[in-house]
Structures are given as structure tokens and as C-alpha cells.
């Protein structure tokens, strides 16, 4: 049993994400970022398999919602899954399945499905139901009993994966998980992930941002982050390097400042950072939006 959560599930705080330069919601109240700190939810509808259609600016994403919940002994020991499997793109489902397994593997060295992490996996929506049920069964028959045997006060995992934006080329999902295995705080993971709408291939900075604009976007990102700390870029880089303990060749510059996750939405490029990567834990998981310049 692993009691230390892996980097995929990072420590949570009560702070909310800071969205810089633009709001996280549209005039219609639609939110693409729904992080509210350490708030474990228990769905009122525990067992759902239902087709659900999302529409983003005229682009439809047809999904199957798979909601599962199970607990042992009391409400402190539970697992909750709320997943929207893509009906038309099996490769996106394969990436979602990897995310689920990675989150569960933070509790145990055992692999649930022995998925090849570095390979493309095709899973249809119907099989995703089996993935969810297998995950629930594994957690309730292995992880929770082991935690009870270890006298852990509580163990729980909530995973939520859903589309938040799409156009004819891309589909962007919100990927989030919350985990707890005793201790003072739970652990969170959150980011947006953009996929190629046809191949299902995960997209990143170098294939979402045109090469001719990458330097400018990096600079704009640093400008936004620096202003959020009431600093200019030079002073922010000095401060964050001191905080991170970077020295010599490891010192972050305008050209090498890390990019953890970047996704595309109707608001622009959304940069998501795991907790502790560029800021203290009190800052939570920072999110910054760089508008797309045409």
C-alpha cells in the first residue's frame, strides 16, 4: 500500500484557482474551470449510464455519462467516478482510462488493467462502463480494506472527467481527481487536456501553439503570472527561482520557464500547474489564461 500520493494527485488547499486576465465563466455562466479546493463530493445519483450531448459554439460532443459510487462501513471510505466517455472517439476514452488507472495506482502498486501507458488505447463507450466498474470493485475490495487494516481514519477517491470545450479540430476535457488517505489534507489533481478531435491524440504546447507564436505566448504567459504577483518578469523569475531552489543550469529563464499543461478553449490557451511546481502550496494549483491572438 502506498501512503504517499504520486504527482498525478497533488495536495489540495482551500484556495481556489486564480484565473488571470480573463474570467473563468462566460456571460451565460458557463465555467470551464471548476476547482473549489478540497471539497470531496458524493453524488446523489450513484449509478448512472446515460447518453449526454454537449454543445460548444455549435460543435457537438456526444458522450456517455458513467457515474459510479461505492463505500464501505461509513461515508468516510468511498470511491466516486463521474466520467463522460466519448461515443465517437475511442482513443480519447483510452486516455481517460489511463488517467483513472493512474489516479488509483497512487494508492497501490498493483495495476488494475495493465494498460500500456505510452501506447494508444482504443476503448469504446460501452467498454468504459466496464473500466468504471472494475475501478470501483478494485478500490472497494483492495484499497479500502487495506486502509482499514492500517487503521487509517478514512480513504476516498473522487474522479471527474468531462468535456468543457470543442470545435471541429479539438476537444478539451477537464481532468480532475481528489484523493485522501489519512493526514491533515486531501490531495488534488486538476488540469485541462485538449485532444485532436479525429485521432484522439493528446495535444500540448508545441502542437497547439503555432511555432511562429510560441515565443510570444511564453512571454505573455510570464507577463500574466508576474503581474498576478505584482512584479515585473525579471523580479518574478528571481523570486520563483529562489523559492524553487534553482541554481546554475536549472535556473528558469524566459525561454525555459516550465509549462506543465496547456489546453485550448474559447477563452484562449489555458495553462494549468500542479501544486508546488511554481508556487507554494497555499497558492493551490495555479491556472492562467493567455488569450489567442489572431
N, C-alpha and C positions, 0 to 999 in steps of 0.2 A: 504494500500500500504506500502510495506517495502522498505525503502530507504537505509538500510544498508545491504550489500550483506552478505549472510551466508558463513561459512567457505568453502563450496564447490567451491565458486568462489572467489578467493583471489586476493588481489590488485596486479596490474601489475607494471612493471617498464620497462624502455627502455633497460635494460641489457638483455643479452642472457644467456641461461643456461650454466653453466660451467661443461664440461664433463672432468672428471679427470681419468687419467691412460689409456685412450683409446679414439680414435676419435669417433665422432658421425656418421661418414659415412664410408662406405666400399670403396675399391679401385674403385668400379663401380659407386660411387657417391650416393649410396642408403643411405637415412637418416632414422633413427628410432626416432630421437628427432628433432622436427621441431618448437621449440619455438623461436620466434624472438621478444619477448617483447610485448609491447602494440601496436598491429597492427591489427585493425579491418578490415576484408576483406569483399568484396561484390562480390560474384561470377558473372561471366559474363553469365553463363548459370543458370537461376533461377529455372527452373522446370525440374528436371531430375528423371526418374526412369529407370535404366539400369543395366542389369546383368554385373558384373565385376569379373574377376578371378585374384586373387593374387597368386603368386608362390614364395615360400621361400625355397631355397635349395631343390627343388623337391617336397615340400609339397604344395598342392593347397588349397586355401581357396576361396570357391565360395560365392559371395556376391551379393546383390542388392544395387546399389548406389541410395540413395534418397537425392536429393539436392532441397532445397526449399528456397525461399527468398520473403519477402514482406516488404513493407514500407508504411508509412502514412505521407502525407504532404510534406516531403522532405527527403533527403538522410540521415539525422541525426537520424531518427526514423525508425528502421528496425529490423528484425529478419532474421537470416540466419542459415540454417541447412545443413550440409553435412555429411551424415551418410551412413555407409556401413553395411547393415543388413546381418547376416549370413544365407545363404539359408538352410543349413543343421542342424543348431543348434538353436532351438527356445529359449533355456534358456539363451544363450548369448544375444540374442535380448531383452529378458526380462530385463537383467542387463543394456543394453544400454538405454532402455526405462526409467528405474529408474533414470539413470544419467540425461537424458533430463528433466524429471519432476523435479528433484532436482534443476537443474540449473534455470529453470523457476520459481520455488517456491521461489527463492531468491528475486523475485520481488513482490510476493504476498503470502498471507496465504492460498489462495484457491488452492485446488488440482485439477489438470487437469483431471486425470483419476482415482484417489483414489486407486492407486496401493498399495498393502501391501508391504512395503519396506523390511521387514525382511523375506518375503516368496519367494519361487522360482516361477517365472512367465514364462510361455511359450508363445512366440509370433512368428508366422511365418513371413517371409519376407513381404508377402502381407499386413498383418495387420500393419507392421511397417510403411507402407505408410500412413495408417490412423493415426497412432501415430504422424507422422510428420505433417500431415495436421491439426490435432486437435491442436497441439502445435502452429503452425503458426496462426491459427484462434484465439486461446485464447490470444496470445500476441498482435495481431493487434486490437482485439475488446475490450480488457480489460486493458492490461498493458500500451500500448502506449497512449490511450485516457486519462487514469488516470494521466500519466506523463504530458501530455499537459495541463490537468486541473490544475496540481500542478505548472505549469509554469517552468517545468524542461527544460533545454536547449536542451537536447537530451536523448533518451533512446534507447539502442540497445543490442542485444544478438546474438552472433555467436557461434554455437556448431559444433565441428568437431570430428568425431569418426571413426576410420578406423583401420584395421589390419596392423601390422607392422612386425610381425614375426610369424612363426608357425613351428611345427614339428608334428610327429604322436601323441604326447601326449597333446600338449598345443597349444593354440592360444593366442597371445599377441596383445592387442589393444592399440592405442594411444587415450586417453580421454582428450579432451580439450574444454574449453569454455571461451569466452571473454564477459564481460558484462559492460555496462555503464549506470549510472543513475545520470547524472549531476556530478558536482565536478571537481576536477583538473585531476583526473586519472580514467581510467577504471579499471576493476577487472578481473583477470585471474585465471584459474584453469588448471593445466596440470599434468598428470601422465600417466604411462604405467600400464596396468592391464592385467595379464595373467589369462586365463580361461582354465579349463580342456576341452580338445577337444571333449570328449564324453558327459559328464554331463553338461557342461557349467558352472560349479561351479567356482566362483572367487577363485583364489589361492593367498596365502600370504607367508610370510617368513617361517612359520613353516611347510607348506606343499610343498614349492618349494625347500627349502634348507634341505638336509638330516640332521637328528638330530646330527649325528656324526661330522658334519661340521659347525654347526650353530655358535659355539663359535669362530671358526677360521674366518668365514665370517664376523662376527661382528667386530672382531679385525682388519681385513683387511679393512673394511669399515672405521673404525675410523682412521686407518693409512692414508688412502687416503684423508679423509676430513682434517685431521691435516696437512698433507703435503701441501694441497691446500692453507692453511693459514700460511705456513712457520713455523709450530710449531711441537713439538712432541705431543704425545697423552695426556700426563699429563697436559701440558700447555694449549692445546686446550680445554680440559674438564674444566679446571679452568676458561678460558676465556668465553666459551659459557654458563657455569652456572652463571657467573656473569652477562652476557648480559641478560639471561632469568630470572634472579632474583630468581633462585632456592636456597632453603635453607633446611637444615635438611634432612628429608627423601626424599625430592623432588630432591635432587642433583643427576644429571646424572653421572653414572659411566660407566666403560667399559661394564658392564653387563646390564645396564638399559638404555643406550643411545637410544632415540626413533627411531623407524622405522615406517615411515608413509606409503609409498607404495614401494613395491618391485615387479619387473616383471622379466621374463626370456626372453632373446633374444640370438641371435647367438654371441653377444659380452660378455655375462655373465649376472650377476644379476644387474638390473638397479634400483637404489634406488632414488625415487623422493620425495622431501619435499615441502609441501606448503609454500608459502611465510610467513615469520615471525616465522616459527616454530623453526628453528635452526640458523637463521641469520637475520640481519637487512633487511629491505625492499629493500635496494639498491642492495642486492645480488640476487634479483628475486626469482625464485623457483629452488633451487639447485638440480642438478642431478649428481649422482656419479655411476660409473660402476665398479663393482668388477668382474674380470674375474673368470670363473668357473674352478676350479682345479679338474682334473680327477684323 
